[in-house]
Amino acid sequence: MICFNENIYDAKNIVKTNTTNVNAFSSPNTGSIGQLYDGRVFYNTETINRHNVSSVFDITIIDSLPALEIVYAYAGASDGAINAFINSHTAGIIIAGTGNGSFDKAIRESVMKAVEKGIIVVRSSRVVSGKVTTQYVGAFDDAKLGTIVSDNLNPQKARILLMLALTVTKDKNKIQEMFFTY
């Protein structure tokens, strides 16, 4: 949990929405889970996502996390960065896409190469709110592409979850379920 300006947020859903304002944090997908007034905590709701001791992750037995990279996608982006990461044998790549985790054809072809080499690729979005869906009509079918969606995690949070997931399994279906669960 995180508390800013008398509002309490769960860590999964909080994002920075302004570069300099004091009130720069919010949770556009879910809102705050409570408030803090007169030194007392008042909860409106609680997170239903698995967390803490209910998770499958045990960081006490982990000495290091797998190396993962984030590739930023934008109109006309080349495949140079993603190919460099593929060649460096990274364990996973997060695509920081536009809209619903979108990326251009050049990146798509490299994503298919990465998947063929066993690299886990997660589609995420730079957009502040909303989910990345598995069926993006006319553009992406993650089952066919071999990618995973980040649900409502931004690229940085998706990277952390994928690092943890890869300490437990390399099974794409199980990892996708983790993105829907945590």
One Martini backbone bead per residue (centre of mass of N, CA, C, O) as a GRO file, in nm:
protein
  182
    1MET     BB    1   0.101   0.033   0.014
    2ILE     BB    2  -0.002   0.380  -0.050
    3CYS     BB    3   0.052   0.722   0.071
    4PHE     BB    4  -0.123   1.016  -0.062
    5ASN     BB    5  -0.288   1.281   0.021
    6GLU     BB    6  -0.485   1.094   0.214
    7ASN     BB    7  -0.437   0.850   0.019
    8ILE     BB    8  -0.503   0.505  -0.056
    9TYR     BB    9  -0.302   0.260  -0.228
   10ASP     BB   10  -0.243   0.021  -0.441
   11ALA     BB   11   0.049  -0.071  -0.600
   12LYS     BB   12  -0.067  -0.170  -0.875
   13ASN     BB   13  -0.254   0.112  -0.945
   14ILE     BB   14  -0.039   0.317  -0.918
   15VAL     BB   15   0.031   0.646  -1.064
   16LYS     BB   16   0.202   0.880  -1.238
   17THR     BB   17   0.038   1.196  -1.363
   18ASN     BB   18   0.279   1.392  -1.276
   19THR     BB   19   0.590   1.550  -1.264
   20THR     BB   20   0.537   1.796  -1.010
   21ASN     BB   21   0.305   1.755  -0.848
   22VAL     BB   22   0.196   1.679  -0.541
   23ASN     BB   23  -0.067   1.544  -0.690
   24ALA     BB   24   0.079   1.290  -0.886
   25PHE     BB   25  -0.113   1.063  -0.775
   26SER     BB   26  -0.297   0.770  -0.899
   27SER     BB   27  -0.606   0.556  -0.976
   28PRO     BB   28  -0.775   0.523  -1.266
   29ASN     BB   29  -0.897   0.225  -1.244
   30THR     BB   30  -0.983   0.226  -0.900
   31GLY     BB   31  -0.876   0.402  -0.700
   32SER     BB   32  -0.895   0.440  -0.388
   33ILE     BB   33  -0.893   0.244  -0.071
   34GLY     BB   34  -0.846   0.517   0.100
   35GLN     BB   35  -0.806   0.708   0.407
   36LEU     BB   36  -0.638   0.985   0.592
   37TYR     BB   37  -0.751   1.090   0.919
   38ASP     BB   38  -0.642   1.195   1.211
   39GLY     BB   39  -0.450   0.926   1.209
   40ARG     BB   40  -0.666   0.761   1.041
   41VAL     BB   41  -0.791   0.469   0.891
   42PHE     BB   42  -0.994   0.447   0.580
   43TYR     BB   43  -1.173   0.201   0.419
   44ASN     BB   44  -1.340   0.119   0.107
   45THR     BB   45  -1.139  -0.113   0.022
   46GLU     BB   46  -1.002  -0.412  -0.131
   47THR     BB   47  -0.787  -0.619  -0.257
   48ILE     BB   48  -0.815  -0.915  -0.479
   49ASN     BB   49  -0.536  -0.952  -0.521
   50ARG     BB   50  -0.272  -1.123  -0.503
   51HIS     BB   51  -0.058  -1.117  -0.202
   52ASN     BB   52   0.206  -1.169  -0.039
   53VAL     BB   53   0.154  -1.469   0.125
   54SER     BB   54  -0.042  -1.558  -0.134
   55SER     BB   55   0.192  -1.600  -0.304
   56VAL     BB   56   0.434  -1.779  -0.517
   57PHE     BB   57   0.652  -1.593  -0.404
   58ASP     BB   58   1.008  -1.641  -0.293
   59ILE     BB   59   1.258  -1.414  -0.213
   60THR     BB   60   1.442  -1.580  -0.005
   61ILE     BB   61   1.550  -1.783  -0.260
   62ILE     BB   62   1.665  -1.528  -0.415
   63ASP     BB   63   1.958  -1.396  -0.569
   64SER     BB   64   1.831  -1.351  -0.864
   65LEU     BB   65   1.718  -1.195  -1.151
   66PRO     BB   66   1.613  -1.183  -1.447
   67ALA     BB   67   1.683  -1.062  -1.756
   68LEU     BB   68   1.518  -0.761  -1.862
   69GLU     BB   69   1.335  -0.579  -2.117
   70ILE     BB   70   1.249  -0.260  -2.269
   71VAL     BB   71   1.034  -0.176  -2.545
   72TYR     BB   72   0.973   0.099  -2.741
   73ALA     BB   73   0.674   0.188  -2.899
   74TYR     BB   74   0.626   0.344  -3.225
   75ALA     BB   75   0.593   0.519  -3.488
   76GLY     BB   76   0.846   0.372  -3.680
   77ALA     BB   77   0.982   0.163  -3.530
   78SER     BB   78   1.245  -0.021  -3.485
   79ASP     BB   79   1.430  -0.344  -3.439
   80GLY     BB   80   1.702  -0.290  -3.289
   81ALA     BB   81   1.649  -0.332  -2.985
   82ILE     BB   82   1.518  -0.614  -2.989
   83ASN     BB   83   1.756  -0.755  -3.134
   84ALA     BB   84   1.965  -0.700  -2.915
   85PHE     BB   85   1.814  -0.860  -2.693
   86ILE     BB   86   1.808  -1.129  -2.836
   87ASN     BB   87   2.129  -1.149  -2.868
   88SER     BB   88   2.161  -1.128  -2.534
   89HIS     BB   89   1.965  -1.341  -2.397
   90THR     BB   90   1.708  -1.264  -2.288
   91ALA     BB   91   1.429  -1.372  -2.101
   92GLY     BB   92   1.275  -1.087  -2.149
   93ILE     BB   93   1.006  -0.882  -2.303
   94ILE     BB   94   0.885  -0.553  -2.297
   95ILE     BB   95   0.617  -0.391  -2.449
   96ALA     BB   96   0.585  -0.039  -2.497
   97GLY     BB   97   0.300   0.048  -2.604
   98THR     BB   98   0.029   0.141  -2.765
   99GLY     BB   99  -0.250   0.147  -2.636
  100ASN     BB  100  -0.308  -0.203  -2.675
  101GLY     BB  101   0.002  -0.282  -2.719
  102SER     BB  102   0.118  -0.162  -2.971
  103PHE     BB  103   0.292  -0.247  -3.288
  104ASP     BB  104   0.494  -0.271  -3.540
  105LYS     BB  105   0.606  -0.477  -3.787
  106ALA     BB  106   0.906  -0.491  -3.710
  107ILE     BB  107   0.849  -0.583  -3.420
  108ARG     BB  108   0.676  -0.830  -3.481
  109GLU     BB  109   0.899  -0.998  -3.619
  110SER     BB  110   1.083  -0.999  -3.363
  111VAL     BB  111   0.886  -1.131  -3.172
  112MET     BB  112   0.875  -1.400  -3.323
  113LYS     BB  113   1.177  -1.461  -3.279
  114ALA     BB  114   1.175  -1.459  -2.973
  115VAL     BB  115   0.968  -1.684  -2.931
  116GLU     BB  116   1.131  -1.904  -3.084
  117LYS     BB  117   1.374  -1.864  -2.854
  118GLY     BB  118   1.207  -1.844  -2.562
  119ILE     BB  119   1.109  -1.562  -2.527
  120ILE     BB  120   0.941  -1.357  -2.321
  121VAL     BB  121   0.646  -1.172  -2.428
  122VAL     BB  122   0.514  -0.849  -2.334
  123ARG     BB  123   0.222  -0.669  -2.354
  124SER     BB  124   0.210  -0.319  -2.321
  125SER     BB  125   0.140   0.017  -2.184
  126ARG     BB  126   0.169   0.377  -2.173
  127VAL     BB  127  -0.100   0.403  -2.078
  128VAL     BB  128  -0.249   0.494  -1.779
  129SER     BB  129  -0.516   0.335  -1.866
  130GLY     BB  130  -0.611   0.016  -1.865
  131LYS     BB  131  -0.611  -0.266  -2.076
  132VAL     BB  132  -0.451  -0.547  -2.203
  133THR     BB  133  -0.562  -0.745  -2.462
  134THR     BB  134  -0.578  -1.059  -2.626
  135GLN     BB  135  -0.806  -0.922  -2.821
  136TYR     BB  136  -0.707  -0.730  -3.099
  137VAL     BB  137  -0.884  -0.632  -3.335
  138GLY     BB  138  -0.686  -0.660  -3.629
  139ALA     BB  139  -0.390  -0.704  -3.470
  140PHE     BB  140  -0.410  -0.912  -3.207
  141ASP     BB  141  -0.302  -1.257  -3.121
  142ASP     BB  142  -0.149  -1.399  -2.865
  143ALA     BB  143  -0.171  -1.700  -2.928
  144LYS     BB  144  -0.033  -1.671  -3.213
  145LEU     BB  145   0.220  -1.487  -3.127
  146GLY     BB  146   0.322  -1.568  -2.816
  147THR     BB  147   0.202  -1.372  -2.614
  148ILE     BB  148   0.163  -1.146  -2.343
  149VAL     BB  149  -0.036  -0.981  -2.109
  150SER     BB  150  -0.047  -0.711  -1.858
  151ASP     BB  151  -0.307  -0.586  -1.842
  152ASN     BB  152  -0.270  -0.310  -1.601
  153LEU     BB  153   0.035  -0.302  -1.648
  154ASN     BB  154   0.298  -0.142  -1.672
  155PRO     BB  155   0.608  -0.190  -1.790
  156GLN     BB  156   0.755  -0.184  -1.513
  157LYS     BB  157   0.564  -0.382  -1.362
  158ALA     BB  158   0.581  -0.612  -1.566
  159ARG     BB  159   0.881  -0.668  -1.526
  160ILE     BB  160   0.866  -0.757  -1.232
  161LEU     BB  161   0.665  -0.990  -1.267
  162LEU     BB  162   0.835  -1.150  -1.472
  163MET     BB  163   1.074  -1.200  -1.295
  164LEU     BB  164   0.917  -1.364  -1.084
  165ALA     BB  165   0.786  -1.576  -1.270
  166LEU     BB  166   1.069  -1.697  -1.376
  167THR     BB  167   1.123  -1.832  -1.084
  168VAL     BB  168   0.879  -2.052  -1.135
  169THR     BB  169   0.831  -2.018  -1.464
  170LYS     BB  170   0.797  -2.081  -1.843
  171ASP     BB  171   0.496  -2.090  -1.865
  172LYS     BB  172   0.279  -1.898  -2.038
  173ASN     BB  173   0.006  -1.965  -1.906
  174LYS     BB  174   0.098  -1.913  -1.614
  175ILE     BB  175   0.196  -1.625  -1.657
  176GLN     BB  176  -0.068  -1.506  -1.754
  177GLU     BB  177  -0.220  -1.569  -1.493
  178MET     BB  178  -0.046  -1.383  -1.317
  179PHE     BB  179  -0.136  -1.118  -1.459
  180PHE     BB  180  -0.442  -1.168  -1.364
  181THR     BB  181  -0.377  -1.204  -1.038
  182TYR     BB  182  -0.151  -0.952  -0.955
   0.00000   0.00000   0.00000
